[in-house]
Amino acid sequence: MSFLSVEPSSKSDLVSYPIRDIVQEAKKIENSGTKMLYLNVGDPAPFGFRPPKHILDAAADALRQDYSGYAPSAGDPELRQTIAKFEKVSDDDVFVTAGLSEGIDLLYQAMLDPGRNILLPSPSYPLYITKERMGYGTMDFYDCDENYEPDLENMRKNINKYTKAILVINPNNPTGAVYSRKTLQGIVDLAGEYKLPIISDDVYDQMVFEGDITHMRDLSKDVPVVCGNSLSKNYIYPGARAGYIAFHGEGWGNIKDAIQRLCNQRLSVNWEMQRAYIAALKGSHDHIHQFNKELKVRKDILMKRVNDIDGLSVAAPRGAFYSFIKIESTKWKSDSEFVRGLLKYGVVVVPGSGFAPNLNGKYFRLVFLAKPDQLNYAFDQIEKYMKA
């Protein structure tokens, strides 16, 4: 008995995640004998970075204790209380999620109807773009300037009657930009003028190696803000898949009810890792200083090498561990062509077009977590490729 081909849903065709999609092509070339340096995924673990010991110990202790059952749907009560204290909100304003990725998914399910939009930065983290497509929302972006600071006038132009919220990612993925207090205040003022809430992606908020971070929640006053964070980046534990969303201000009642129902239907988040998150928030943060110091060394290497290669330019990242490098050369018709050609030289990066469909120019995102010798090797290969 034979079956016809089972076809995927039309909604699945809307899913794209270029950060990992490029890996399939890289593996094919790697299997033919080319050694690959993967600078596409923002994961510190492959480059030797580890979570602090007190966080790992808390996860191990939880495994030995009675945390094998379902956790409460909205999250471990002690963790919600700890996050609430950190965010300066009430416990019932906090929902624990399987990494911030699930938090983003829950927000889109709760907030976005077909034909509506959450106004995204250009460039933006691809998961937001995919969720907007899957919710059959309209694709609306606000531009950023040459230093990747949001262009407030462009933001104003792109707010429309279908806009449900404004997204801010600070420090930014994919650019490494850290927004000024003046810019953030301008966004709050615009949101207040148009009576829009703000989604604040704070997942890299402690990873700032130049200047200081201003949190949107500290500026919002009467503007509703939902902040998202996770154990993944600040605490160097992306495999834990523990994060949260926290609601600030008035007017969130119906959305919180919807989020609670969505949490109920997904059951719960891994309980052991929630216990580890408690230890992360309450314990020492000494690792942050050392991590940022290591990132600054790598950023300095990145800037020197990019500036020395004809045909490339980049605005200096000030936080996170991403660089959004512009391809000035006209040899390549698209950034996808550039990135796929670079695979033959053993370096995996991500096409900039995956972070915004409306980019003016060709870019690629490079993760600079690699050790200094690996990073220099990557740019040696990029330089060879561009001269070939």
Protein Blocks (a to p, Z undefined) as FASTA:
>chain_A
ZZddddddfklmmpccfklmmmmmmmmmmmnopacddfkbccfklnopacdfklmmmmmm
mmmmcckbccdfkbpfklmmmmmmmnopafklpccdehjklmmmmmmmmmmcghiacddd
ddddfklmmmmmmnopacddddddfkopacfklmmmmgcfkbgbdcddddddfkopacdf
klmmmmmmmmmmnopacdddfklmmmccedjdddfklmnmmaccdddddfklmnopakno
paddddedehilmmmmmmmmmmmmnopacfklmmmmmmmmmmccklmmmmmmmmmmmmmm
mmmmmmmpghiacdddfbhjbdcdddfbfkbmbfklmmmmmmmnopacddfklnockbgc
jdddddfkbcfklmmmmmmmmmmmmmZZ
